[in-house]
Amino acid sequence: MLTAATHQQRLDEREVVPAWTGVVRHLHITPRAFLPMESFDELTLIAGKGIEGDRYMIGRESGFYSHKPEEGRQITLFENETLEALARDAKIQMLPEEHRRNVTVQGVPLNHLVGRQFWVGETLLEATRLSTPCRHIEEILGKAVFDPLINRSGLNCRILKGGIVRVGDAVHGS
């Protein structure tokens, strides 16, 4: 016989993973530090390396932080909702290419994905850590975005399965 206490214990032992599905809104890369991010309709992700043509692709690093190599920074994501919150709460207009992350998503709970695997189109990513805001972006943009981006600066990921990512692709848990 299943008692209420036993039932509750079984529920407590289960890992709760809320269902969500988001979408890719924007894709950006740049070949080296300080250059503007370029917008693309699709990007080629290479497992274990990075994004073809991007400044942080392993083996061809030429980004601002390339002197600090990091396997878990093969691709970076940013929430479109953060752009909306910056405009609404901090009165700062930031365009998708200005946050300097590779993929802008909508409807994806990035802060909750650290340590998890998830799909972006046909590619499989593993979230390694939250991105941290930096003063470098303030210098480039001339906008005081450091403080408003604390805990909302995106997600660093490792590419487990490469392929093509396109604007409009679904993003969902594995």
N, C-alpha and C positions, 0 to 999 in steps of 0.2 A: 504494500500500500504506500502510495506517495503522499507524504505529509506536506503541509505548507512549508515547513522549515526545510525539508529535503528539496522541494521544488525551488525554493529561493536560493539554496546553496548551489544547485545546478545552474541556475541563471547567473549567479555571481561568478561562477567559474568560466563561463563563456566569454569570449572576447567579442565585444560589440563593435561592429564596423558599419557605420551608417552608409546607406546607399547614396550615391551621388553620381552624376554624369555632368561633365562640363564640356566646353568647346574651346578650340584654339581660335583666338581672335586676330593675333598679329604675330609675325615671325621676323626676327632681326638678327643680323650678325655684322661684324666689322673685322677687317683683316688685321688691324693693329690698334694699339692704344691711341686715345685722343681723337681718332677719326670718328665722324658721325656714324651711328648705326644705320645700316641699309635695310630697307623693307623687302621681303620676299614673299611670294605666294607659297613656296615650298622650300624645305631644307633637307639635306641629306645627312642623316645621323649615322655615325660609324661606331659600332659597339666597342667599348673600352678605350675610345680615342676622343670623340667629340663631334663637332659639327664641321662638315667640309667647308673650308674657307673662313672659319672663325678664328679669332685671335687666341683662344685658349685651347685649341685642338692639341692634344698631347703629341709632342714631337715637333711642333711648329709654333710654340707659344710666343706671342708677341703682345700680350696684354699688359695692362698696368700692374697686375699682380702676378705676372709670370715668374717673377723671382721667388714666389711661394707656390711651387707646383702642388696641385691637389687633384688626385684622381677623381674625387667626388664632385668636381666642378666642370664636368664635360658638357653640361647643358644647364641653363638657368631658366627658371619660370617666374612669372610675376602675375598677380591677380589684377584683372581689369577693375574689380571692385575697389582696389586700393587707389587707383587713379580717380575714381568717383569720390572716394572718401577724402582724398587730398583737396579736391575742388570744393567739396561741401564743407568740410570741417576746418581746413587750414587756408582756404581761399588760394590754393596753389594749383595752377594749371600745368599739368605734366602730360606730355604726349607719350604714346606707347614706345616710341623710339628713344625717348629721353631717359627711361629708367635703366637702360643698358643691360637688360636681361634679354635672353634669346626668344622666349615664348611668352606671350601674354595670353592668359586663359581667363575664362569666365565660368563661374559656377563650380570651381575646384577649391576645396579647403586645403590650400598648400601647407599651412602651419601644422596641420594634423597628419601630414604624410611622411614625416621624417621616420626613416627606418622601414618604410613600406615600398612595395613595388606597385606600379600602375602603368596603364597604357596611354599613349598619346598617338592616336592613329594606329599605324601598324608597328610602332616601336614600343619597347618595354623599358621603362626607367626605374631606377631605385633612388629614392630621396635620401640624401646623405646628411644634409643639415640645412637649417634656415640660412638664408643670405643675411649679411649684416649691412646696414647702411654705411657709407663711407663719406668722408669729407671730399674725396676726389670728385664725386658726382656733383657736389655743390659748386666746386670750382669750374667744372665743365658747363653746368647749366646756369650758374649765377642765381640759383634759387635756394632758399633755406629749407631743404627737404630732409636733412639728417634726422632731426627729432621726430617729425611726423612719420618717418619710415621705420622707426624702431619697432621691431616685431612684425613689420609688414613689408619687408624688403625683398621678399621672394624666397626661392627654394633652389638649392644646388642639388644636382642629380648626376648619377652615373648612368651611362647608356648600356643596358644589358642586351638588347636586341635592336640592331640598327634598322634603317629603312628610310622612307620618305615621310616627312610630316608636312601636312598642308593646312593652310588657313581653312577653318571649318571642320577639321577633324574632331572626332569625339575624344574626350579624356575621361577615363574611368578606372576604377580599382581593378586589381587583377583577380 
